[in-house]
Amino acid sequence: MAYTVGQVARLAGVTIRTLHHYDGIGLLSPSGRTAAGYRRYDDADLERLQLIRHYRELGFPLEEIAVILDDPASDPAAHLRRQHELLTVRIKRLQEMVAAIEFAMEASKLDIRLTPQERFEVFGDFDPEAHAEEAEQRWGGTEAYRESNRRASRYTKEDWQQIKAETEDWGRRIVALLASGVPADSPAAMELAEEHRQQISRWFYECSYEIHTGLADMYLADERFLRHYEAMAPGLGAYLHEAIHANAITRA
C-alpha cells in the first residue's frame, strides 16, 4: 500500500514537519512520489519509521539511529532483539525510579492550607486531592513526594495563583508550537520541555532528567494524563513526550 505523509503522521503519532525533517536528513525518505511530487510511503517505510520511533523512545539520537538502520549487516530480527533487551533494562529502571507528583496533573495528596473560598478561586472545580490515596500508595515513600508536600503546605493563595498562571502560559506556548509544525526534537520544543522540568523543580521537588523522562512516559501510559494533553491539543501528549526525551538526551 501507499500512504500520504499525512496518513503516516497520523498512524505513527508524529507531525508532518517531523517526517519532512527525517526526509531532509536522509533518515526516512519515502519510497515514491506522485507525478505532482508528493511523498508516498510504502509498508517498508512504515516499518523503518517504527524502528526509528522505538530507538527514539530509547533515547538514541537521530544520527546514531541512521547509522544503525543503514548498517548492511543488520537485520529486522536483530533490531527487535536489541530493542527488547534495551526495553527490559529500561522497564527495570523505571520500576525502581522515583516518581513524583506535578501540580494540577498528578493525583496527589497535598497539604494545601487554603480556605474553601481560596481553593475555589485557585482551582475552580478541580480537586488536587481527588486521588490522594492512590498517589500515596504509589509514591508516598519517595523523597520527591515528601518534598512536594512540604512545599505545598507553605504556599499561599498568591503562590498557587502564580503556579497556575505559569502553567497556563506554558501550555499556550507549547500548543502554539505544536500547531506551527515545529518538530518535537527542535531547539524550540526542547526549550519548552526544559522550562516544564524547571517549573516542577522550582515549585515542588528537584526534577532530574531521569524523573522528567519518567513523567513523560507516564503521560502516554496513563489515560488520565493523555486525555488532559489531548484536550489541550490533539497529538500534544506524544509531542511533549518526545520533546522531554530529546531535551534530556541533549542536556543530560
Summary of the structure (lengths in Angstrom):
residues: 252
radius of gyration: 20.4
end to end distance: 40.5
largest distance: 66.7
contacts: 725
relative contact order: 0.10
helix: 66%
strand: 2%
